[in-house]
Structures are given as C-alpha cells and as structure tokens.
Amino acid sequence: MASFQHPFRSLKYVKRQHQGLSDVLIASAGRHIYCYEAESGRRLDVWPQHVEISSKVASGPKSTSEDQAPPEKRRKLSSPETQAEEKPTEEILNSKSPSWTNIPMVLASPDGKYVVALTAEDKCIRVFSLSEDGKLQELSSRNMPKKPCALDLTPDGQTILCADKFGDVYSLPLIPGEYVKTRAQVKASKPAATTLTVHSKRNLLSLEQQLRQAERAEKAEKAEGVEKPQEEVEEKNMLNFEHQLILGHVSMLTDLISVSLPGPSGSRPRNYILTADRDEHIRVSRGIPQAHVIEQQCLGHTSLVSKICVPSWAPNVLISGGGDGLLLVWNWSEGELLQKILLGDSFQDSVVSGIWDISLDQPVGTRDPVRAIFVNLEGSSQLLHYSLESDSTLTLQDTIQLSGNVLDLVSMDLPGSVVVSVDTVREPNCTDTWKSGPASPQILLESLRANSFEGSLKWSVAEDSKLAIINAAGTSDLSTTLEAKARKAIDDALYNLGNTRKKSYGD
Amino acid sequence: METPVPGKRQAREEYRRKIKEQTEGDGDSSAVKLPRKRFFRQRAHANPFSDHRLDYPVSPAHMDWASHYPAFVDPDPSKTNLSGARKLTREVEVVDIGCGFGGLLVGLAPLLPDTLMVGMEIRVSVLDYVRSRISALRLQQQNLKAIAAGNSTGQPSDTPAMPDVEDDEIGSTTTIVPGNYENITGIRANTMKFLPNFFAHHQLSKIFVCFPDPHFKARKHKARIISESLNAEYAYVLRPGGLLYTITDVEEYYHWVLRHFKYENEDGENGENGAEQTDAPTGGIRDLWELVSDEELEADPCVQVMKFETEESKKVTRNKGNKYVAVFRRKADPEWPS
C-alpha cells in the first residue's frame, strides 16, 4: 500500500533575481527541509539527506511508529554543548534519523543568503547558508532553553528574535561569533535566608540544614581542590552561545514580528518588535537595543492571540486573530482599534492559524498589482480573502475552497501567483481523522490565481506545472498503518493552537 | 500544609458572612467591627504562572472603578467608559502590588486623601479581608461623622463611645481621618500578567512593592515580582517622574532588585562606581530608572509608612530584622537611536 506524504508545514519564497540567481522555494515537511527551483519546481536539495528506504522497510512499521513520536520530555541534565551532538536514547537505535520529527518554522534572510529553521523536539534554531545552486549547508545549531513559539529576523537581517513558551524574547546574532563565557565560575550557593527572615520552626530547621550542607560543600571543595559545578544555575546561563534576553511577558508567547516604520524626516527608520501572548495581549516594544521601552499595548481580544500580521504595503496597520472568533485591525503605533470583524458562527470555536499579506506586482490574470489579506483558521480547508481598504479596514471578498486543510501560504513571482500548502493526510476540516489512504496524485501544494471579475478580485485554484512536479516528487513517507497513539502525536504537533486555550480554572 | 479542620472552616465561613452582613448594612451599624485576620489567612505563596479564575478588564478603558470609589464617581451619569460603567472624577494613580492585608493602603489613605489608590493581591482570602477592612473603616468614618455632626448641633448624644478594639485586631479608628478611606480599594489580580489591563500608559504616579515573596530557591526566581522584563512593564504604566518603591527584609533580594534595575552587576559591585569597568551594567533597563538618594527617602512620608505601617514591616520590627529600601524614579523615555 502506498504511503502518505508529509505535508509542507512552512513555506518561504527566496527572491534572488537581483543577484542574477534563480528564485528558490524553501519548504519544511516532516523532519526535512526541501529546496526547489521556483521557476521549474525542480528539487535542488533536501536537508538532512533522506534516509535509505531499505533501512526504513527493514525496521518495520512498529519502529516507524516509535520514531514518529516525539522523544520523551526530559529534564536537561547535560550542557547544551554535548546535547547538540547527543541523540535521545530511543533514537540511538536508529542512528540515521535525526532527533526531531517536525520543523514548524523556516525563515529566509532578506538578502536570500541564509535560511533559519527551528527543529521542534530539540528546540534548536539552525542557520543554513543557501548556495548559488540552492544547496543548504548547516552553519550553526543553537538549542534554546524553552520551546520557541515564533521567530523573526530584525529588519537588517543580522539578528534572530526568538519568542518562547515562557514568555521571553531572546536576540541571537544570525551568524554566531566566538562565544566567551562571561562568568567563568559560579560562586558556591549560600542560602539567601537568614534567621532574621525565617521564623517558623520548620523553616528554621531547614535553614540550619542548608547552612550545614553549604559548609560541608565548601570544606569538600577546599580539601579536593576541585570545583563542583553548581546545580541550580539559571538555565539561561547555561547557553553556550551569544544571546540576550530583551523583553518578556509572563505568559506563553504565540507570535512575534519585527517591523520598521519611517522615522521623522531626517532621522533613521524606527524599529519595533510586536509580541502576542496567550493572555490576550499584543505588546508594541521598541527594537533592539531599546526593547525594554514598551510603546503601546493593543488590548481587545478576549481569548488567546495566535497570529499577528503587518501588511508590507501598510506598515501602520496590524491585523490580529486568535481564539475569540474575531479579527481585529489596529493602528498599532497608537494602540488604536480600527475595526472588529466577526469571523462568523462556523468559526466560533476555531483559532486563527494564519494571516498572510500578499503583494504581487506582476500577477497573472490581471494587469494591476494585487494586494490581498488571506486568513485561515486551524484545521480549515477554506481561505478567507480580504481586501485592505484605503481607510485601513478589511472587507471580505470571497472564500476559497482548497482540497485540504490550509497549512501555509506564500506568494511567488514570475508568474505572480500564490502557493498554498494543504494537508494531504487528514480529511478536509478535520484535525484528527486521517484519510483511509493516500489520494493519487497527492496534492501537497496548490496554486491560486487572481482574476479581475466585475471590478473586484477573485482567486481560484489553477493548474501549475511546476507544482505538479513538486507534488509528484512528494516529500517523505508517512505510514498509513500507524497506531492511534502515534497518529495523535503527529496531529498534535501540527494542530496545537486549540490546546493553548486556557482550560483549568482553579483559584 | 495544614488543612483547616471542618469546625475551623465552618467558623471561618460563619465569621466572614457576619462581617459581610455588617458592611452591607444589615447589621447594627453603630458598632462596626473590623475583620480579624485569623479568619482570612491563606498560604503565603501563589503560582503566578497558572490560569487562575480572575476577573480583569479587556483594557483600562473597560475597567469599572465606580463600584470601588463611590465617593469619586463623576456626577454626570452620561459619562461612561467602554464597558458602560460610570467614570470617576479622577484617575487611580497609586498601586500597591501584592498589598497583603492592606496595611500600606490604610496607612497612606489619610496621607494622600485626594489620590485614588488600589491594592492588588493574588490570594482570594487575603483580598476578601482587605475589602472587608476597607468597608468597615469607611462605615466607622461615617458613624464618626454622624456623631460629630450630632455634637456640633448641640443635641445630646446618647450614642455610645466607639466599640472596643478587638483582641487581635488593629486599625479601628476613633478619629475622623482625611479622605475617610474613600480613596482606597483592593482588587484581586495577577499583576505579573495583567497590569496593563488595568492601567494605561503613564497613568500611575507611584507603585509599591512591599516585602515581596522572596522565592528563595533559584528555581523559583522567575516567579519574583521584580525582574528586568517586569520593570519594563512598570515603566509603561508609571509616568515619567513617578516612583517605584521597594522594601524587603532579605538582603539577597535587595541586591536582586538593584541588579534587575542595572544598578549593580552580578558580583554585587555598584554600577555607579564601576562605570569604567568592562562588565559594568549600562544601557538596557537602566535607561528608564534613576535610583532615588537616601536623603530624599528620609524626607518621603510614604517611605515611613512602608517601613513601619505595613503588616509585614511590623512583623520584621518585632523579629528585629533588617529593612532594605530601594526607590526608583521613572525617567523620560530615551531618545530613539539616531
């Protein structure tokens, strides 16, 4: 029986024509990153290289289900340095497969020379160089202390901004330099409490114990002359690469974007960082190095905020979506709410999983440049198409039906079209029901073309020969005979926004 | 943790019900009793990262302050905010983060009678106490005013003297104080998450952080109420020139505070003197804050209240502990990089 193909999770279009090179489409599917020549759909590279099919067949379906499941959550014991090379125990058996099962995000630097990707289970930010012939070469891998939820690059493309599950935003240089540890050694821990600050019998007793232990440790150290590594060091101090904590929410971050606005005449453009969290907040901070200056809070959502988008052609406008069935349009630099759009009853329980701004200078089908906003809800096979009016409000134009759940979307030049990645594995509008078997051919990518129709713009699914080549080549196999548990793990890795809603309501 | 035995819990509930009745006007208003803390105690630590069942406004423009400060409601009923609540004649501008049993608020109330102040506390029972305490204080003031009014008109007063102060209770007032405690209130909130839901940009003039939970274990340090990330949020709600007061009895926490405002580096060296050193803290969050001098603190009556009138400060005094005060003034936002 044929296998499913891993759907494309994240797409990026890399423009390189001004450098005399062909444009490249970067896409992640399963545990791999694929590079395609944009014009032809020819596959240029896969990272990491596909594992030999024979070894997969030999391992049989049982171990396939095992390596599909994310590695068990474990407490970090080793330093990240050794961990980068180390593979989780269950993976050692199958040493050819990497330690992650999916790549939720890929980014490309503005100059088209670098690709940044996040591998999920090892929380690792990996930077690649993209060669002239479209090959990926891994330059660095940096394991973050907490699960990164959103990545972006600063407008100059030199710094990665990483927003994590614990609400912290770190800045990392795109190309890490030599890292000199700032703190050579950590002072032996001494209890911060004293008999002046704790009074209850129990607390005094434990303080006494702590003091005794500290004393013993000190003696042992002197006697042996060996310094014992301190166990309870803040985790950020354990990162062995240059990084800076630049801002933080006390809430899980869901999205981050870096935006630049023109400054007053004669001054430099002003950079901002916009962050969204699970507690309904959207925060506007200044860019590096003044990220500690909070300029605005855009408060109006009544459930988690999951996606924020600043259209490239209207940088003062922010469109935000979340779990409350609303799209909000903001003048974000003033914190002013411009419009509140109800997504409709059928989407009341869904979470917005994507808001994309599409700008095509030379679209096929029409002569004028095309600008559009697309919105998708998690686990939906429909795309909502909005136009952004001159008064910064959104108008729903039409709804586009795709062949499967929409996962990501990207605009391509020459010919100007929109490429949508769809879920080939699950039934449309389902996040947990798998198709009985793979369709033939499996559609991983679909192309949308704009058509002028009675003065307004309509989008429709169109034939595209280069996408047919990509679809025919497929990605990597995903067994059709996985157990329910393994399937659920894969479902949860792809559709996880619904789970970020607040559920437990205890005092 | 000790779990209250059924009898104890019953007694608590009974007591709280009585206190509530008294302030809601059903009881005998001539002898208003202040609530007793022993019926409102709660475990000293709360997890600031969990999703508590909290009420908070969508934004500051949605906050209903009118029910908290009835004496300051704008007489024009047509003036309402985004949630339809009546507006006030002035804005709330002082916040006590982690107000505990409300000692600071009660101490500050007569000192700043025209300033609206709010205490924020994450523990439900403790906040219940603060609300009951303020209601009782307001009622006592009304009674005192009624007595005074009676005396001044020359009518014979047969009202008995003020009730005796309860055994373990403190804070009953026997004199009329400026502001009559109409300018203070308490709200249950997790300020680490939701401070910007209550207060707009530059709305506040003072923030107090008194004897915060020290979270001694290194693993728990991220739960501390002072951090560089949170200091950026305090700077957002505090107006330039506004003050952030901190006091602690834990020396290590005092250095933590200085370090997280970048007034000290990891080795405990003072950033002022170490400006030339390579690892001296510069820039960052320090752009926004100026450490207030000791002379200025001496002259600030709020510091005295913080040092001697909060419940925790009295406990520290009783145990002959140390008190470490650090106050920071919010500077204007730095210039954009040119």
Contacts between the chains, C-beta under 8 A, distances in Angstrom:
chain1	res1	chain2	res2	distance
A	166	B	222	7.6
A	167	B	229	7.7
A	168	B	229	7.2
A	182	B	279	7.2
A	183	B	266	6.7
A	189	B	218	7.4
A	191	B	216	7.2
A	192	B	214	6.9
A	192	B	216	5.3
A	192	B	250	6.1
A	192	B	251	7.7
A	192	B	252	3.6
A	192	B	253	7.2
A	193	B	214	7.4
A	193	B	216	5.3
A	193	B	250	7.1
A	194	B	250	8.0
A	194	B	251	7.6
A	196	B	249	6.8
A	196	B	319	6.7
A	196	B	320	7.2
A	196	B	321	4.1
A	196	B	322	6.1
A	197	B	214	7.2
A	197	B	249	5.3
A	197	B	250	5.1
A	197	B	321	6.3
A	199	B	319	5.9
A	232	B	217	7.4
A	232	B	218	4.1
A	232	B	219	6.1
A	233	B	218	7.4
A	234	B	218	6.7
A	234	B	221	6.8
A	245	B	228	7.1
A	245	B	229	7.4
A	247	B	229	6.0
A	247	B	232	6.3
A	248	B	227	7.3
A	248	B	228	7.7
A	248	B	229	3.0
A	248	B	230	7.8
A	249	B	193	7.9
A	249	B	229	7.5
A	250	B	48	6.4
A	250	B	49	6.9
A	250	B	192	4.1
A	250	B	193	5.0
A	250	B	229	7.7
A	250	B	230	7.4
A	251	B	193	5.7
A	263	B	336	6.7
A	267	B	336	7.0
A	267	B	338	5.8
A	268	B	336	7.7
A	268	B	337	6.8
A	268	B	338	6.3
A	270	B	336	5.7
A	279	B	193	5.3
A	279	B	194	7.1
A	280	B	58	7.5
A	281	B	196	6.9
A	283	B	196	7.9
A	285	B	232	7.7
A	286	B	336	7.5
A	289	B	283	6.5
A	289	B	284	7.8
A	289	B	337	7.3
A	290	B	287	7.2
A	290	B	334	6.4
A	290	B	336	7.5
A	290	B	337	7.0
A	292	B	228	6.9
A	292	B	231	7.6
A	292	B	232	4.3
A	292	B	235	7.5
A	292	B	284	6.1
A	292	B	285	4.8
A	292	B	287	7.1
A	292	B	288	6.6
A	293	B	232	7.3
A	293	B	235	7.5
A	293	B	287	7.5
A	293	B	288	7.0
A	293	B	333	5.5
A	293	B	334	6.9
A	294	B	232	5.7
A	294	B	233	6.6
A	294	B	235	7.1
A	294	B	236	4.1
A	296	B	201	7.2
A	297	B	59	7.7
A	297	B	196	4.5
A	297	B	201	7.6
A	297	B	236	7.3
A	299	B	58	6.0
A	299	B	59	3.8
A	299	B	60	7.9
A	299	B	196	6.8
A	299	B	197	6.3
A	300	B	58	6.3
A	300	B	59	6.5
A	301	B	58	7.9
A	302	B	58	6.3
A	335	B	201	7.7
A	502	B	51	4.4
A	503	B	51	7.7
A	504	B	50	7.4
A	504	B	51	5.8
A	505	B	51	6.8
A	505	B	52	7.9
A	505	B	53	4.7
A	506	B	50	7.2
A	506	B	52	6.9
A	506	B	53	6.9
A	507	B	52	6.1
A	507	B	53	5.9
A	507	B	124	5.6
